[in-house]
Amino acid sequence: MVKVAFFDAKAYDRPSFEKYGGIHDMEFLFFETKLNAYTADLAKGCDAVCVFVNDDVNAEVINRLYDAGVRLIALRSAGYNNVDVRAAYGKIHVVHVPAYSPYAVAEHAMAMLLTSVRRIHKAYNRTREFNFSLNGLTGFDMHGKTVGVIGTGRIGRIFIDICRGFGMNVLAYDRYPAENSGIEYVSLDRLFSESDIISLHCPLTNETKHLIGHGAISKMKKGVVLVNTSRGALIDAEALLEGIKSRKVGAACLDVYEEEADIFFEDHSGHIMDDELLSRLISMPNVIVTSHQAFLTEEALNNIAETTVGNILAFFEGDGFCENELCYRCGNIEHCKKERNRKCF
């Protein structure tokens, strides 16, 4: 029986994982605490750990897990920037869920955009107080606007399809352009300068950290709308705040935040928020913040559990090959050049 320690486990995680774990006779230990150097020892006696986006799987944690006998890190997410894959190589294998529900994230990005552009959040609050005035609720048509999409993986391409359904013009940037996709790829500078709306759908790497900073914002149209449902650190939050205050950025829709690890997924409503930058962003009338919930649909949770359990079984059964393994062998991690027919080490 494979034994798995779940970290940062929430109530919504358990039903789907217990369903698929029960089918395959796996033992799950659910811990509400996040994985870090202080909590890694909770995994002693386990074959694998299952982690989420705000668990800190650095080199020290990996060494502790390895010494404890853990042989697999199973991410129940697509992103892996919180895992030191270089440090894991040769010790612990790492697998992820590359496409649990790209529709959920793409649809949430559009939902936030529409909410912001049409002032739906403001109208909702007003009418609950029986205020039916339309003053200050003027939006703009999506039809005919130019949207710049950074990252054209599964989520990015679905978001593009949604935008096209609205009659929007689409410009895109990606280091690995999708071949024969009919997508118009342009330079970042052109995307920044011509887009009315910019939506981020790329992973967080050393190259993409603070992709949207002071320099990028200075190149954008006045009144640009920024949407981020990927990773918080893609945007320099201080630069964003300055852009909003200077009226350069017309609106921001954020499902992620650079320093979200100790804030998101928890109820802080009875406490004073220590993060002054986030407090200032939330206080802005043209900023919408959701708590990393873009993935949160019934379909996505089911797919995450099914794929994660499948990844774990694939690793511990047979020759251990899992097609969703992340590897540092050639330095490309996801775009590994080796043949995908065996374990990475």
MARBA-139197 format. One record per residue (C-alpha): residue in one letter; x, y, z. Coordinates in Angstrom, 3 decimals. Each point is the difference from the previous one (the first is absolute). Layout:
<rs>
A  X  Y  Z
...
</rs>
This chain:
<rs>
M  0.000  0.000  0.000
V  1.347  3.398  -1.032
K  -0.044  2.551  2.834
V  -0.279  3.690  -0.893
A  0.283  3.081  2.224
F  -2.160  2.918  -1.176
F  1.124  3.474  1.010
D  -2.067  3.191  -0.010
A  -3.079  -2.209  -0.280
K  -3.384  1.733  -0.143
A  -3.501  -1.326  0.503
Y  -0.666  0.201  -3.739
D  3.047  -2.212  -0.748
R  -1.062  -3.047  1.941
P  -3.167  -1.369  -1.697
S  1.571  -0.497  -3.439
F  3.295  -1.351  1.333
E  -1.728  -2.366  2.424
K  -2.123  -1.225  -2.901
Y  2.932  -0.885  -2.261
G  2.274  -1.040  2.847
G  -2.669  -2.416  1.204
I  -0.303  -1.538  -3.442
H  3.732  -0.755  -0.060
D  0.379  -0.884  3.691
M  2.362  2.889  0.790
E  0.540  1.488  3.454
F  -0.226  3.791  0.281
L  1.063  2.147  2.955
F  -1.492  3.497  -0.244
F  1.866  2.863  1.698
E  -1.381  3.537  0.052
T  3.480  1.417  0.529
K  2.132  0.998  -2.967
L  3.124  -1.948  -0.875
N  3.219  1.734  1.014
A  3.215  -0.776  1.867
Y  -1.852  -0.082  3.326
T  -2.779  -2.364  -1.108
A  1.859  -2.348  -2.369
D  0.479  -2.605  2.733
L  -3.771  -0.603  -0.011
A  0.613  -2.005  -3.175
K  2.133  -2.640  1.732
G  -1.206  -3.453  -0.932
C  -1.693  1.253  -3.161
D  0.910  -0.975  -3.551
A  -1.084  3.317  -1.524
V  -1.108  3.500  0.864
C  -2.760  1.905  -1.777
V  0.507  3.773  -0.019
F  -1.746  3.128  -1.242
V  1.115  3.408  -1.280
N  0.959  1.594  3.332
D  1.969  -2.899  1.445
D  3.711  0.850  0.137
V  1.880  -2.946  -1.484
N  3.522  1.411  0.069
A  3.303  -1.871  0.103
E  -0.050  -0.406  3.791
V  -3.525  -1.403  -0.082
I  0.923  -2.380  -2.810
N  2.974  -1.304  1.977
R  -2.190  -0.527  3.066
L  -2.599  -1.841  -2.058
Y  2.675  -2.133  -1.643
D  1.505  -0.934  3.372
A  -3.499  -0.885  1.200
G  -0.423  -2.490  -2.841
V  -2.281  2.039  -2.241
R  0.576  -0.796  -3.671
L  -2.619  2.069  -1.791
I  -1.259  3.587  0.140
A  -3.440  0.161  -1.614
L  -1.156  3.517  -0.782
R  -3.777  0.353  -0.170
S  0.486  3.027  -2.238
A  1.484  0.864  -3.367
G  2.490  2.579  1.297
Y  3.209  -1.185  1.644
N  1.900  3.197  0.816
N  -0.230  -0.861  3.730
V  2.031  -3.198  -0.521
D  3.781  0.038  -0.405
V  0.033  -2.494  -2.858
R  3.778  0.316  -0.342
A  0.483  -1.078  3.637
A  -2.483  -2.850  -0.423
Y  1.770  -1.486  -3.012
G  1.715  -3.253  0.903
K  -1.847  -0.264  3.328
I  -3.755  0.430  -0.245
H  -2.124  -0.115  -3.131
V  -2.482  2.820  -0.614
V  -3.305  -0.291  -1.862
H  -2.715  2.565  -0.673
V  -3.476  0.408  -1.493
P  0.590  1.848  -3.278
A  -3.643  0.569  -0.979
Y  -2.542  -0.664  2.719
S  -2.577  2.392  -1.417
P  1.275  2.727  -2.291
Y  -3.602  1.073  -0.574
A  -0.454  0.826  3.690
V  2.944  2.423  0.065
A  -0.706  1.568  -3.396
E  -3.668  0.504  0.868
H  0.903  1.575  3.348
A  2.358  2.413  -1.754
M  -2.827  1.103  -2.274
A  -2.458  0.149  2.911
M  2.320  2.358  1.891
L  0.544  2.087  -3.122
L  -3.732  0.367  -0.674
T  -0.684  0.758  3.652
S  2.567  2.786  -0.063
V  -0.846  1.468  -3.390
R  -3.772  0.046  0.609
R  0.281  0.996  3.687
I  -2.067  -3.016  1.046
H  1.586  -0.178  3.451
K  -0.962  3.618  0.678
A  -3.547  -0.493  -1.291
Y  -0.405  -3.083  2.192
N  0.953  1.926  3.135
R  -2.220  2.941  -0.931
T  -3.178  -1.912  -0.696
R  0.310  -1.920  3.265
E  -0.431  3.421  1.632
F  -2.856  0.840  -2.414
N  2.163  2.514  -1.841
F  -0.955  -0.301  -3.662
S  1.934  2.992  -1.311
L  2.094  -0.592  -3.133
N  2.468  2.777  0.747
G  3.586  -1.246  -0.156
L  -0.927  -3.363  -1.539
T  0.866  0.760  -3.625
G  2.147  -2.722  -1.540
F  1.218  -0.725  -3.528
D  -0.682  -2.572  -2.716
M  2.326  -2.967  -0.217
H  -0.754  -0.299  -3.718
G  2.737  1.566  -2.105
K  2.467  0.393  2.869
T  3.512  -1.426  -0.258
V  0.989  -2.557  2.610
G  3.617  -1.000  0.524
V  0.443  -3.557  1.262
I  3.359  -0.913  1.523
G  0.344  -3.770  0.013
T  -1.857  -2.207  -2.472
G  -0.060  -3.348  1.723
R  -3.326  -1.771  0.506
I  -1.463  2.730  2.216
G  1.256  2.842  -2.154
R  -1.415  -1.513  -3.184
I  -3.405  -0.594  1.592
F  -0.012  3.595  1.245
I  0.790  1.111  -3.558
D  -2.969  -2.010  -1.296
I  -2.265  1.710  2.535
C  1.311  3.424  -1.015
R  -0.568  -0.768  -3.651
G  -3.578  -0.888  0.865
F  -0.388  3.568  1.234
G  1.350  1.335  -3.279
M  3.298  1.163  1.485
N  3.292  0.369  -1.841
V  2.680  -2.284  1.460
L  3.751  0.512  0.220
A  2.154  -2.592  1.744
Y  3.491  -0.606  1.305
D  1.567  -3.342  0.931
R  3.545  -1.326  0.001
Y  -1.399  -3.194  -1.501
P  -2.622  1.091  -2.563
A  -2.775  -2.467  -0.770
E  0.518  -1.185  -3.563
N  -2.833  0.233  -2.533
S  -2.223  1.646  2.616
G  -1.034  3.056  -1.964
I  1.165  2.153  2.922
E  1.768  3.268  -0.822
Y  3.255  -0.001  1.958
V  1.756  3.326  0.556
S  2.830  1.388  2.119
L  -0.676  0.926  3.608
D  0.585  3.660  -0.784
R  -2.652  -0.018  -2.714
L  -2.400  -1.923  2.218
F  0.491  2.538  2.797
S  -0.475  3.012  -2.261
E  -3.049  -1.196  -1.977
S  -2.086  -1.924  2.538
D  -3.048  1.427  1.753
I  -0.016  -3.055  2.282
I  2.919  -2.240  0.984
S  -0.550  -3.448  1.506
L  2.788  -2.150  1.457
H  -0.016  -3.769  -0.546
C  3.684  -0.907  0.283
P  1.988  -1.871  2.671
L  2.173  1.764  2.558
T  3.695  -0.432  -0.775
N  3.127  2.060  0.554
E  -0.640  1.580  -3.406
T  -3.657  0.861  0.636
K  0.236  1.278  3.577
H  -1.242  3.619  0.039
L  -0.687  -0.227  -3.713
I  -2.456  2.815  0.651
G  2.029  2.690  1.746
H  0.641  3.713  -0.272
G  1.617  -0.316  -3.431
A  -2.757  -2.153  -1.488
I  -2.794  2.175  1.405
S  1.631  3.134  -1.450
K  -0.375  -1.545  -3.477
M  -3.709  -0.779  0.396
K  -3.038  1.963  -1.122
K  -1.478  2.416  2.495
G  -2.927  -1.789  1.659
V  1.228  -3.531  -0.716
V  -1.747  -2.805  1.916
L  2.267  -2.695  1.491
V  -1.213  -3.521  0.796
N  2.101  -2.563  1.889
T  -1.231  -3.512  0.760
S  3.448  -1.631  -0.220
R  2.591  0.849  2.657
G  0.157  3.136  2.127
A  3.689  0.748  -0.521
L  -0.534  0.498  -3.726
I  -1.066  3.508  1.031
D  2.064  2.358  2.130
A  -2.747  1.024  2.429
E  1.674  3.301  0.901
A  0.301  0.919  -3.680
L  -3.640  -0.955  -0.502
L  -1.108  2.223  2.871
E  1.984  2.907  -1.424
G  -1.531  -0.639  -3.410
I  -3.492  0.097  1.487
K  0.686  3.170  1.999
S  1.392  1.756  -3.097
R  -3.105  -1.055  -2.009
K  2.204  -1.900  -2.462
V  -1.647  -3.286  1.005
G  -3.761  0.294  -0.323
A  -0.836  -3.174  1.929
A  1.557  -3.171  1.377
C  -1.590  -3.433  0.473
L  2.161  -2.159  2.255
D  -0.645  -3.579  1.027
V  3.580  -0.294  1.251
Y  2.383  2.183  1.985
E  3.773  -0.115  0.397
E  -0.057  -0.340  3.806
E  -3.151  -2.115  0.220
A  1.532  -3.034  1.720
D  -0.962  0.996  3.561
I  -3.201  1.796  -0.984
F  -2.023  -1.787  -2.657
F  -2.164  -3.053  0.781
E  -0.503  1.201  3.586
D  -2.634  2.154  1.762
H  1.592  3.238  1.226
S  -3.241  1.942  0.304
G  0.381  0.409  3.762
H  3.572  1.261  -0.163
I  1.858  3.109  -1.097
M  1.748  -0.659  -3.306
D  3.762  0.308  0.460
D  0.708  0.118  -3.731
E  -0.366  3.711  -0.680
L  0.546  -0.363  -3.755
L  -2.811  -2.506  -0.408
S  -2.256  2.121  2.216
R  0.626  3.023  -2.217
L  -0.657  -1.972  -3.171
I  -3.282  -1.386  1.343
S  -1.055  3.492  1.054
M  0.276  1.259  -3.573
P  -3.423  0.283  -1.702
N  1.350  -1.380  -3.265
V  1.685  -3.100  1.451
I  -1.696  -3.384  0.398
V  1.779  -2.663  2.072
T  -1.126  -3.611  0.343
S  1.858  -2.486  2.188
H  1.649  -2.325  -2.537
Q  -3.353  -1.586  -0.792
A  0.173  -0.098  -3.806
F  0.539  -3.769  0.076
L  -2.816  -0.673  2.444
T  -2.734  -1.865  -1.861
E  -1.434  -3.448  0.648
E  1.404  -1.211  -3.302
A  3.473  1.309  0.780
L  0.112  -1.511  3.490
N  -1.025  -3.367  -1.416
N  2.611  0.193  -2.764
I  2.726  1.083  2.440
A  -0.695  -2.966  2.284
E  -0.309  -2.506  -2.837
T  3.223  1.135  -1.697
T  1.989  0.327  3.245
V  -0.990  -3.483  1.161
G  0.808  -1.287  -3.490
N  3.437  1.655  0.153
I  0.726  -1.615  3.367
L  -1.123  -3.441  -1.163
A  2.015  0.267  -3.215
F  3.137  0.764  1.988
F  -0.346  -2.775  2.570
E  -1.249  -2.680  -2.396
G  1.888  -1.676  -2.820
D  3.108  1.804  -1.239
G  -0.937  3.245  1.713
F  -0.443  2.044  -3.177
C  -2.437  2.915  0.293
E  -0.632  2.245  -2.993
N  -0.622  2.959  2.327
E  3.427  -0.110  1.630
L  1.980  3.258  0.214
C  3.684  -0.369  -0.710
Y  3.125  2.146  0.229
R  2.088  -2.381  -2.108
C  0.335  2.375  -2.961
G  -0.972  3.210  1.748
N  -3.363  0.335  -1.724
I  -2.113  -1.616  2.734
E  -3.371  -0.249  -1.811
H  1.415  0.138  -3.526
C  2.486  -2.798  0.702
K  1.942  -1.178  -3.054
K  0.334  -3.597  1.146
E  -2.348  -2.675  -1.268
R  -3.090  -0.126  2.206
N  0.083  -3.747  0.533
R  1.901  -0.427  3.255
K  0.635  1.605  3.372
C  2.237  3.044  0.084
F  2.589  -1.795  2.171
</rs>
